[in-house]
């Protein structure tokens, strides 16, 4: 009963604007993450190069490694979401009409 009621409701006016907003945000987000991540890694690299003491050099090295890992993870997640968006849209559409 609930499934047939759900199938009779048209969710397109609700889902369409949300999907358009997400698609519009993803490409600029990739560029923004790339630019900010690159600048931050350069700043940390300069900090590593200027480090005099072994302790500060080790801290700068750990910070740089952490920034690179974080940058790569965020970038991969955004690109993955961009790739999976049509698949998710089709899946949601099939779940609603079933």
Phi and psi restraints in degrees (range 20) as a CNS / XPLOR table:
assign (resid 1 and name C) (resid 2 and name N)
       (resid 2 and name CA) (resid 2 and name C) 1.0 -63.8 20.0 2
assign (resid 2 and name N) (resid 2 and name CA)
       (resid 2 and name C) (resid 3 and name N) 1.0 -38.0 20.0 2
assign (resid 2 and name C) (resid 3 and name N)
       (resid 3 and name CA) (resid 3 and name C) 1.0 -66.3 20.0 2
assign (resid 3 and name N) (resid 3 and name CA)
       (resid 3 and name C) (resid 4 and name N) 1.0 -39.9 20.0 2
assign (resid 3 and name C) (resid 4 and name N)
       (resid 4 and name CA) (resid 4 and name C) 1.0 -69.3 20.0 2
assign (resid 4 and name N) (resid 4 and name CA)
       (resid 4 and name C) (resid 5 and name N) 1.0 -34.6 20.0 2
assign (resid 4 and name C) (resid 5 and name N)
       (resid 5 and name CA) (resid 5 and name C) 1.0 -67.1 20.0 2
assign (resid 5 and name N) (resid 5 and name CA)
       (resid 5 and name C) (resid 6 and name N) 1.0 -41.5 20.0 2
assign (resid 5 and name C) (resid 6 and name N)
       (resid 6 and name CA) (resid 6 and name C) 1.0 -65.3 20.0 2
assign (resid 6 and name N) (resid 6 and name CA)
       (resid 6 and name C) (resid 7 and name N) 1.0 -37.0 20.0 2
assign (resid 6 and name C) (resid 7 and name N)
       (resid 7 and name CA) (resid 7 and name C) 1.0 -69.2 20.0 2
assign (resid 7 and name N) (resid 7 and name CA)
       (resid 7 and name C) (resid 8 and name N) 1.0 -26.1 20.0 2
assign (resid 7 and name C) (resid 8 and name N)
       (resid 8 and name CA) (resid 8 and name C) 1.0 -83.2 20.0 2
assign (resid 8 and name N) (resid 8 and name CA)
       (resid 8 and name C) (resid 9 and name N) 1.0 -11.4 20.0 2
assign (resid 8 and name C) (resid 9 and name N)
       (resid 9 and name CA) (resid 9 and name C) 1.0 -90.2 20.0 2
assign (resid 9 and name N) (resid 9 and name CA)
       (resid 9 and name C) (resid 10 and name N) 1.0 134.4 20.0 2
assign (resid 9 and name C) (resid 10 and name N)
       (resid 10 and name CA) (resid 10 and name C) 1.0 -93.2 20.0 2
assign (resid 10 and name N) (resid 10 and name CA)
       (resid 10 and name C) (resid 11 and name N) 1.0 109.9 20.0 2
assign (resid 10 and name C) (resid 11 and name N)
       (resid 11 and name CA) (resid 11 and name C) 1.0 -92.2 20.0 2
assign (resid 11 and name N) (resid 11 and name CA)
       (resid 11 and name C) (resid 12 and name N) 1.0 1.3 20.0 2
assign (resid 11 and name C) (resid 12 and name N)
       (resid 12 and name CA) (resid 12 and name C) 1.0 -58.5 20.0 2
assign (resid 12 and name N) (resid 12 and name CA)
       (resid 12 and name C) (resid 13 and name N) 1.0 -42.6 20.0 2
assign (resid 12 and name C) (resid 13 and name N)
       (resid 13 and name CA) (resid 13 and name C) 1.0 -62.7 20.0 2
assign (resid 13 and name N) (resid 13 and name CA)
       (resid 13 and name C) (resid 14 and name N) 1.0 -23.4 20.0 2
assign (resid 13 and name C) (resid 14 and name N)
       (resid 14 and name CA) (resid 14 and name C) 1.0 -89.3 20.0 2
assign (resid 14 and name N) (resid 14 and name CA)
       (resid 14 and name C) (resid 15 and name N) 1.0 -46.0 20.0 2
assign (resid 14 and name C) (resid 15 and name N)
       (resid 15 and name CA) (resid 15 and name C) 1.0 -78.0 20.0 2
assign (resid 15 and name N) (resid 15 and name CA)
       (resid 15 and name C) (resid 16 and name N) 1.0 -32.2 20.0 2
assign (resid 15 and name C) (resid 16 and name N)
       (resid 16 and name CA) (resid 16 and name C) 1.0 -60.8 20.0 2
assign (resid 16 and name N) (resid 16 and name CA)
       (resid 16 and name C) (resid 17 and name N) 1.0 -49.8 20.0 2
assign (resid 16 and name C) (resid 17 and name N)
       (resid 17 and name CA) (resid 17 and name C) 1.0 -63.8 20.0 2
assign (resid 17 and name N) (resid 17 and name CA)
       (resid 17 and name C) (resid 18 and name N) 1.0 -36.2 20.0 2
assign (resid 17 and name C) (resid 18 and name N)
       (resid 18 and name CA) (resid 18 and name C) 1.0 -64.5 20.0 2
assign (resid 18 and name N) (resid 18 and name CA)
       (resid 18 and name C) (resid 19 and name N) 1.0 -45.1 20.0 2
assign (resid 18 and name C) (resid 19 and name N)
       (resid 19 and name CA) (resid 19 and name C) 1.0 -65.9 20.0 2
assign (resid 19 and name N) (resid 19 and name CA)
       (resid 19 and name C) (resid 20 and name N) 1.0 -37.1 20.0 2
assign (resid 19 and name C) (resid 20 and name N)
       (resid 20 and name CA) (resid 20 and name C) 1.0 -64.4 20.0 2
assign (resid 20 and name N) (resid 20 and name CA)
       (resid 20 and name C) (resid 21 and name N) 1.0 -41.0 20.0 2
assign (resid 20 and name C) (resid 21 and name N)
       (resid 21 and name CA) (resid 21 and name C) 1.0 -65.3 20.0 2
assign (resid 21 and name N) (resid 21 and name CA)
       (resid 21 and name C) (resid 22 and name N) 1.0 -44.3 20.0 2
assign (resid 21 and name C) (resid 22 and name N)
       (resid 22 and name CA) (resid 22 and name C) 1.0 -63.7 20.0 2
assign (resid 22 and name N) (resid 22 and name CA)
       (resid 22 and name C) (resid 23 and name N) 1.0 -44.1 20.0 2
assign (resid 22 and name C) (resid 23 and name N)
       (resid 23 and name CA) (resid 23 and name C) 1.0 -63.5 20.0 2
assign (resid 23 and name N) (resid 23 and name CA)
       (resid 23 and name C) (resid 24 and name N) 1.0 -36.8 20.0 2
assign (resid 23 and name C) (resid 24 and name N)
       (resid 24 and name CA) (resid 24 and name C) 1.0 -70.4 20.0 2
assign (resid 24 and name N) (resid 24 and name CA)
       (resid 24 and name C) (resid 25 and name N) 1.0 -28.7 20.0 2
assign (resid 24 and name C) (resid 25 and name N)
       (resid 25 and name CA) (resid 25 and name C) 1.0 -84.3 20.0 2
assign (resid 25 and name N) (resid 25 and name CA)
       (resid 25 and name C) (resid 26 and name N) 1.0 -29.0 20.0 2
assign (resid 25 and name C) (resid 26 and name N)
       (resid 26 and name CA) (resid 26 and name C) 1.0 -64.7 20.0 2
assign (resid 26 and name N) (resid 26 and name CA)
       (resid 26 and name C) (resid 27 and name N) 1.0 -45.6 20.0 2
assign (resid 26 and name C) (resid 27 and name N)
       (resid 27 and name CA) (resid 27 and name C) 1.0 -64.9 20.0 2
assign (resid 27 and name N) (resid 27 and name CA)
       (resid 27 and name C) (resid 28 and name N) 1.0 -46.1 20.0 2
assign (resid 27 and name C) (resid 28 and name N)
       (resid 28 and name CA) (resid 28 and name C) 1.0 -63.2 20.0 2
assign (resid 28 and name N) (resid 28 and name CA)
       (resid 28 and name C) (resid 29 and name N) 1.0 -31.5 20.0 2
assign (resid 28 and name C) (resid 29 and name N)
       (resid 29 and name CA) (resid 29 and name C) 1.0 -65.7 20.0 2
assign (resid 29 and name N) (resid 29 and name CA)
       (resid 29 and name C) (resid 30 and name N) 1.0 -37.1 20.0 2
assign (resid 29 and name C) (resid 30 and name N)
       (resid 30 and name CA) (resid 30 and name C) 1.0 -63.2 20.0 2
assign (resid 30 and name N) (resid 30 and name CA)
       (resid 30 and name C) (resid 31 and name N) 1.0 -45.4 20.0 2
assign (resid 30 and name C) (resid 31 and name N)
       (resid 31 and name CA) (resid 31 and name C) 1.0 -64.8 20.0 2
assign (resid 31 and name N) (resid 31 and name CA)
       (resid 31 and name C) (resid 32 and name N) 1.0 -41.6 20.0 2
assign (resid 31 and name C) (resid 32 and name N)
       (resid 32 and name CA) (resid 32 and name C) 1.0 -65.5 20.0 2
assign (resid 32 and name N) (resid 32 and name CA)
       (resid 32 and name C) (resid 33 and name N) 1.0 -45.5 20.0 2
assign (resid 32 and name C) (resid 33 and name N)
       (resid 33 and name CA) (resid 33 and name C) 1.0 -62.9 20.0 2
assign (resid 33 and name N) (resid 33 and name CA)
       (resid 33 and name C) (resid 34 and name N) 1.0 -40.9 20.0 2
assign (resid 33 and name C) (resid 34 and name N)
       (resid 34 and name CA) (resid 34 and name C) 1.0 -62.8 20.0 2
assign (resid 34 and name N) (resid 34 and name CA)
       (resid 34 and name C) (resid 35 and name N) 1.0 -45.7 20.0 2
assign (resid 34 and name C) (resid 35 and name N)
       (resid 35 and name CA) (resid 35 and name C) 1.0 -67.6 20.0 2
assign (resid 35 and name N) (resid 35 and name CA)
       (resid 35 and name C) (resid 36 and name N) 1.0 -49.1 20.0 2
assign (resid 35 and name C) (resid 36 and name N)
       (resid 36 and name CA) (resid 36 and name C) 1.0 -66.1 20.0 2
assign (resid 36 and name N) (resid 36 and name CA)
       (resid 36 and name C) (resid 37 and name N) 1.0 -41.9 20.0 2
assign (resid 36 and name C) (resid 37 and name N)
       (resid 37 and name CA) (resid 37 and name C) 1.0 -62.6 20.0 2
assign (resid 37 and name N) (resid 37 and name CA)
       (resid 37 and name C) (resid 38 and name N) 1.0 -40.8 20.0 2
assign (resid 37 and name C) (resid 38 and name N)
       (resid 38 and name CA) (resid 38 and name C) 1.0 -65.7 20.0 2
assign (resid 38 and name N) (resid 38 and name CA)
       (resid 38 and name C) (resid 39 and name N) 1.0 -46.8 20.0 2
assign (resid 38 and name C) (resid 39 and name N)
       (resid 39 and name CA) (resid 39 and name C) 1.0 -61.6 20.0 2
assign (resid 39 and name N) (resid 39 and name CA)
       (resid 39 and name C) (resid 40 and name N) 1.0 -44.2 20.0 2
assign (resid 39 and name C) (resid 40 and name N)
       (resid 40 and name CA) (resid 40 and name C) 1.0 -64.4 20.0 2
assign (resid 40 and name N) (resid 40 and name CA)
       (resid 40 and name C) (resid 41 and name N) 1.0 -40.7 20.0 2
assign (resid 40 and name C) (resid 41 and name N)
       (resid 41 and name CA) (resid 41 and name C) 1.0 -66.4 20.0 2
assign (resid 41 and name N) (resid 41 and name CA)
       (resid 41 and name C) (resid 42 and name N) 1.0 -36.2 20.0 2
assign (resid 41 and name C) (resid 42 and name N)
       (resid 42 and name CA) (resid 42 and name C) 1.0 -65.0 20.0 2
assign (resid 42 and name N) (resid 42 and name CA)
       (resid 42 and name C) (resid 43 and name N) 1.0 -44.0 20.0 2
assign (resid 42 and name C) (resid 43 and name N)
       (resid 43 and name CA) (resid 43 and name C) 1.0 -61.0 20.0 2
assign (resid 43 and name N) (resid 43 and name CA)
       (resid 43 and name C) (resid 44 and name N) 1.0 -43.7 20.0 2
assign (resid 43 and name C) (resid 44 and name N)
       (resid 44 and name CA) (resid 44 and name C) 1.0 -67.5 20.0 2
assign (resid 44 and name N) (resid 44 and name CA)
       (resid 44 and name C) (resid 45 and name N) 1.0 -33.7 20.0 2
assign (resid 44 and name C) (resid 45 and name N)
       (resid 45 and name CA) (resid 45 and name C) 1.0 -65.2 20.0 2
assign (resid 45 and name N) (resid 45 and name CA)
       (resid 45 and name C) (resid 46 and name N) 1.0 -41.2 20.0 2
assign (resid 45 and name C) (resid 46 and name N)
       (resid 46 and name CA) (resid 46 and name C) 1.0 -65.1 20.0 2
assign (resid 46 and name N) (resid 46 and name CA)
       (resid 46 and name C) (resid 47 and name N) 1.0 -40.5 20.0 2
assign (resid 46 and name C) (resid 47 and name N)
       (resid 47 and name CA) (resid 47 and name C) 1.0 -61.4 20.0 2
assign (resid 47 and name N) (resid 47 and name CA)
       (resid 47 and name C) (resid 48 and name N) 1.0 -40.1 20.0 2
assign (resid 47 and name C) (resid 48 and name N)
       (resid 48 and name CA) (resid 48 and name C) 1.0 -66.1 20.0 2
assign (resid 48 and name N) (resid 48 and name CA)
       (resid 48 and name C) (resid 49 and name N) 1.0 -40.7 20.0 2
assign (resid 48 and name C) (resid 49 and name N)
       (resid 49 and name CA) (resid 49 and name C) 1.0 -68.3 20.0 2
assign (resid 49 and name N) (resid 49 and name CA)
       (resid 49 and name C) (resid 50 and name N) 1.0 -31.7 20.0 2
assign (resid 49 and name C) (resid 50 and name N)
       (resid 50 and name CA) (resid 50 and name C) 1.0 -85.9 20.0 2
assign (resid 50 and name N) (resid 50 and name CA)
       (resid 50 and name C) (resid 51 and name N) 1.0 -10.5 20.0 2
assign (resid 50 and name C) (resid 51 and name N)
       (resid 51 and name CA) (resid 51 and name C) 1.0 -64.5 20.0 2
assign (resid 51 and name N) (resid 51 and name CA)
       (resid 51 and name C) (resid 52 and name N) 1.0 128.4 20.0 2
assign (resid 51 and name C) (resid 52 and name N)
       (resid 52 and name CA) (resid 52 and name C) 1.0 -93.0 20.0 2
assign (resid 52 and name N) (resid 52 and name CA)
       (resid 52 and name C) (resid 53 and name N) 1.0 -47.0 20.0 2
assign (resid 52 and name C) (resid 53 and name N)
       (resid 53 and name CA) (resid 53 and name C) 1.0 -86.8 20.0 2
assign (resid 53 and name N) (resid 53 and name CA)
       (resid 53 and name C) (resid 54 and name N) 1.0 156.3 20.0 2
assign (resid 53 and name C) (resid 54 and name N)
       (resid 54 and name CA) (resid 54 and name C) 1.0 -64.8 20.0 2
assign (resid 54 and name N) (resid 54 and name CA)
       (resid 54 and name C) (resid 55 and name N) 1.0 -38.1 20.0 2
assign (resid 54 and name C) (resid 55 and name N)
       (resid 55 and name CA) (resid 55 and name C) 1.0 -66.2 20.0 2
assign (resid 55 and name N) (resid 55 and name CA)
       (resid 55 and name C) (resid 56 and name N) 1.0 -45.1 20.0 2
assign (resid 55 and name C) (resid 56 and name N)
       (resid 56 and name CA) (resid 56 and name C) 1.0 -70.7 20.0 2
assign (resid 56 and name N) (resid 56 and name CA)
       (resid 56 and name C) (resid 57 and name N) 1.0 -31.7 20.0 2
assign (resid 56 and name C) (resid 57 and name N)
       (resid 57 and name CA) (resid 57 and name C) 1.0 -67.0 20.0 2
assign (resid 57 and name N) (resid 57 and name CA)
       (resid 57 and name C) (resid 58 and name N) 1.0 -41.2 20.0 2
assign (resid 57 and name C) (resid 58 and name N)
       (resid 58 and name CA) (resid 58 and name C) 1.0 -66.5 20.0 2
assign (resid 58 and name N) (resid 58 and name CA)
       (resid 58 and name C) (resid 59 and name N) 1.0 -40.1 20.0 2
assign (resid 58 and name C) (resid 59 and name N)
       (resid 59 and name CA) (resid 59 and name C) 1.0 -65.3 20.0 2
assign (resid 59 and name N) (resid 59 and name CA)
       (resid 59 and name C) (resid 60 and name N) 1.0 -43.2 20.0 2
assign (resid 59 and name C) (resid 60 and name N)
       (resid 60 and name CA) (resid 60 and name C) 1.0 -64.2 20.0 2
assign (resid 60 and name N) (resid 60 and name CA)
       (resid 60 and name C) (resid 61 and name N) 1.0 -36.9 20.0 2
assign (resid 60 and name C) (resid 61 and name N)
       (resid 61 and name CA) (resid 61 and name C) 1.0 -65.2 20.0 2
assign (resid 61 and name N) (resid 61 and name CA)
       (resid 61 and name C) (resid 62 and name N) 1.0 -44.3 20.0 2
assign (resid 61 and name C) (resid 62 and name N)
       (resid 62 and name CA) (resid 62 and name C) 1.0 -64.2 20.0 2
assign (resid 62 and name N) (resid 62 and name CA)
       (resid 62 and name C) (resid 63 and name N) 1.0 -40.7 20.0 2
assign (resid 62 and name C) (resid 63 and name N)
       (resid 63 and name CA) (resid 63 and name C) 1.0 -62.1 20.0 2
assign (resid 63 and name N) (resid 63 and name CA)
       (resid 63 and name C) (resid 64 and name N) 1.0 -42.0 20.0 2
assign (resid 63 and name C) (resid 64 and name N)
       (resid 64 and name CA) (resid 64 and name C) 1.0 -65.6 20.0 2
assign (resid 64 and name N) (resid 64 and name CA)
       (resid 64 and name C) (resid 65 and name N) 1.0 -43.6 20.0 2
assign (resid 64 and name C) (resid 65 and name N)
       (resid 65 and name CA) (resid 65 and name C) 1.0 -63.2 20.0 2
assign (resid 65 and name N) (resid 65 and name CA)
       (resid 65 and name C) (resid 66 and name N) 1.0 -43.6 20.0 2
assign (resid 65 and name C) (resid 66 and name N)
       (resid 66 and name CA) (resid 66 and name C) 1.0 -62.9 20.0 2
assign (resid 66 and name N) (resid 66 and name CA)
       (resid 66 and name C) (resid 67 and name N) 1.0 -39.2 20.0 2
assign (resid 66 and name C) (resid 67 and name N)
       (resid 67 and name CA) (resid 67 and name C) 1.0 -67.0 20.0 2
assign (resid 67 and name N) (resid 67 and name CA)
       (resid 67 and name C) (resid 68 and name N) 1.0 -41.9 20.0 2
assign (resid 67 and name C) (resid 68 and name N)
       (resid 68 and name CA) (resid 68 and name C) 1.0 -64.7 20.0 2
assign (resid 68 and name N) (resid 68 and name CA)
       (resid 68 and name C) (resid 69 and name N) 1.0 -44.0 20.0 2
assign (resid 68 and name C) (resid 69 and name N)
       (resid 69 and name CA) (resid 69 and name C) 1.0 -62.9 20.0 2
assign (resid 69 and name N) (resid 69 and name CA)
       (resid 69 and name C) (resid 70 and name N) 1.0 -45.2 20.0 2
assign (resid 69 and name C) (resid 70 and name N)
       (resid 70 and name CA) (resid 70 and name C) 1.0 -62.3 20.0 2
assign (resid 70 and name N) (resid 70 and name CA)
       (resid 70 and name C) (resid 71 and name N) 1.0 -41.8 20.0 2
assign (resid 70 and name C) (resid 71 and name N)
       (resid 71 and name CA) (resid 71 and name C) 1.0 -61.5 20.0 2
assign (resid 71 and name N) (resid 71 and name CA)
       (resid 71 and name C) (resid 72 and name N) 1.0 -46.0 20.0 2
assign (resid 71 and name C) (resid 72 and name N)
       (resid 72 and name CA) (resid 72 and name C) 1.0 -64.7 20.0 2
assign (resid 72 and name N) (resid 72 and name CA)
       (resid 72 and name C) (resid 73 and name N) 1.0 -42.6 20.0 2
assign (resid 72 and name C) (resid 73 and name N)
       (resid 73 and name CA) (resid 73 and name C) 1.0 -62.8 20.0 2
assign (resid 73 and name N) (resid 73 and name CA)
       (resid 73 and name C) (resid 74 and name N) 1.0 -47.1 20.0 2
assign (resid 73 and name C) (resid 74 and name N)
       (resid 74 and name CA) (resid 74 and name C) 1.0 -63.3 20.0 2
assign (resid 74 and name N) (resid 74 and name CA)
       (resid 74 and name C) (resid 75 and name N) 1.0 -43.8 20.0 2
assign (resid 74 and name C) (resid 75 and name N)
       (resid 75 and name CA) (resid 75 and name C) 1.0 -61.6 20.0 2
assign (resid 75 and name N) (resid 75 and name CA)
       (resid 75 and name C) (resid 76 and name N) 1.0 -45.1 20.0 2
assign (resid 75 and name C) (resid 76 and name N)
       (resid 76 and name CA) (resid 76 and name C) 1.0 -64.2 20.0 2
assign (resid 76 and name N) (resid 76 and name CA)
       (resid 76 and name C) (resid 77 and name N) 1.0 -39.9 20.0 2
assign (resid 76 and name C) (resid 77 and name N)
       (resid 77 and name CA) (resid 77 and name C) 1.0 -65.1 20.0 2
assign (resid 77 and name N) (resid 77 and name CA)
       (resid 77 and name C) (resid 78 and name N) 1.0 -40.6 20.0 2
assign (resid 77 and name C) (resid 78 and name N)
       (resid 78 and name CA) (resid 78 and name C) 1.0 -66.9 20.0 2
assign (resid 78 and name N) (resid 78 and name CA)
       (resid 78 and name C) (resid 79 and name N) 1.0 -45.8 20.0 2
assign (resid 78 and name C) (resid 79 and name N)
       (resid 79 and name CA) (resid 79 and name C) 1.0 -64.2 20.0 2
assign (resid 79 and name N) (resid 79 and name CA)
       (resid 79 and name C) (resid 80 and name N) 1.0 -40.3 20.0 2
assign (resid 79 and name C) (resid 80 and name N)
       (resid 80 and name CA) (resid 80 and name C) 1.0 -61.6 20.0 2
assign (resid 80 and name N) (resid 80 and name CA)
       (resid 80 and name C) (resid 81 and name N) 1.0 -40.8 20.0 2
assign (resid 80 and name C) (resid 81 and name N)
       (resid 81 and name CA) (resid 81 and name C) 1.0 -65.4 20.0 2
assign (resid 81 and name N) (resid 81 and name CA)
       (resid 81 and name C) (resid 82 and name N) 1.0 -38.5 20.0 2
assign (resid 81 and name C) (resid 82 and name N)
       (resid 82 and name CA) (resid 82 and name C) 1.0 -64.3 20.0 2
assign (resid 82 and name N) (resid 82 and name CA)
       (resid 82 and name C) (resid 83 and name N) 1.0 -39.7 20.0 2
assign (resid 82 and name C) (resid 83 and name N)
       (resid 83 and name CA) (resid 83 and name C) 1.0 -72.1 20.0 2
assign (resid 83 and name N) (resid 83 and name CA)
       (resid 83 and name C) (resid 84 and name N) 1.0 -40.0 20.0 2
assign (resid 83 and name C) (resid 84 and name N)
       (resid 84 and name CA) (resid 84 and name C) 1.0 -82.3 20.0 2
assign (resid 84 and name N) (resid 84 and name CA)
       (resid 84 and name C) (resid 85 and name N) 1.0 -10.0 20.0 2
assign (resid 84 and name C) (resid 85 and name N)
       (resid 85 and name CA) (resid 85 and name C) 1.0 -58.0 20.0 2
assign (resid 85 and name N) (resid 85 and name CA)
       (resid 85 and name C) (resid 86 and name N) 1.0 -47.6 20.0 2
assign (resid 85 and name C) (resid 86 and name N)
       (resid 86 and name CA) (resid 86 and name C) 1.0 -63.8 20.0 2
assign (resid 86 and name N) (resid 86 and name CA)
       (resid 86 and name C) (resid 87 and name N) 1.0 -35.7 20.0 2
assign (resid 86 and name C) (resid 87 and name N)
       (resid 87 and name CA) (resid 87 and name C) 1.0 -65.1 20.0 2
assign (resid 87 and name N) (resid 87 and name CA)
       (resid 87 and name C) (resid 88 and name N) 1.0 -44.6 20.0 2
assign (resid 87 and name C) (resid 88 and name N)
       (resid 88 and name CA) (resid 88 and name C) 1.0 -64.8 20.0 2
assign (resid 88 and name N) (resid 88 and name CA)
       (resid 88 and name C) (resid 89 and name N) 1.0 -38.1 20.0 2
assign (resid 88 and name C) (resid 89 and name N)
       (resid 89 and name CA) (resid 89 and name C) 1.0 -64.1 20.0 2
assign (resid 89 and name N) (resid 89 and name CA)
       (resid 89 and name C) (resid 90 and name N) 1.0 -43.2 20.0 2
assign (resid 89 and name C) (resid 90 and name N)
       (resid 90 and name CA) (resid 90 and name C) 1.0 -64.3 20.0 2
assign (resid 90 and name N) (resid 90 and name CA)
       (resid 90 and name C) (resid 91 and name N) 1.0 -40.6 20.0 2
assign (resid 90 and name C) (resid 91 and name N)
       (resid 91 and name CA) (resid 91 and name C) 1.0 -64.3 20.0 2
assign (resid 91 and name N) (resid 91 and name CA)
       (resid 91 and name C) (resid 92 and name N) 1.0 -44.8 20.0 2
assign (resid 91 and name C) (resid 92 and name N)
       (resid 92 and name CA) (resid 92 and name C) 1.0 -62.6 20.0 2
assign (resid 92 and name N) (resid 92 and name CA)
       (resid 92 and name C) (resid 93 and name N) 1.0 -41.3 20.0 2
assign (resid 92 and name C) (resid 93 and name N)
       (resid 93 and name CA) (resid 93 and name C) 1.0 -62.1 20.0 2
assign (resid 93 and name N) (resid 93 and name CA)
       (resid 93 and name C) (resid 94 and name N) 1.0 -39.0 20.0 2
assign (resid 93 and name C) (resid 94 and name N)
       (resid 94 and name CA) (resid 94 and name C) 1.0 -71.6 20.0 2
assign (resid 94 and name N) (resid 94 and name CA)
       (resid 94 and name C) (resid 95 and name N) 1.0 -31.8 20.0 2
assign (resid 94 and name C) (resid 95 and name N)
       (resid 95 and name CA) (resid 95 and name C) 1.0 -71.0 20.0 2
assign (resid 95 and name N) (resid 95 and name CA)
       (resid 95 and name C) (resid 96 and name N) 1.0 -33.5 20.0 2
assign (resid 95 and name C) (resid 96 and name N)
       (resid 96 and name CA) (resid 96 and name C) 1.0 -74.8 20.0 2
assign (resid 96 and name N) (resid 96 and name CA)
       (resid 96 and name C) (resid 97 and name N) 1.0 -40.9 20.0 2
assign (resid 96 and name C) (resid 97 and name N)
       (resid 97 and name CA) (resid 97 and name C) 1.0 -81.1 20.0 2
assign (resid 97 and name N) (resid 97 and name CA)
       (resid 97 and name C) (resid 98 and name N) 1.0 -14.6 20.0 2
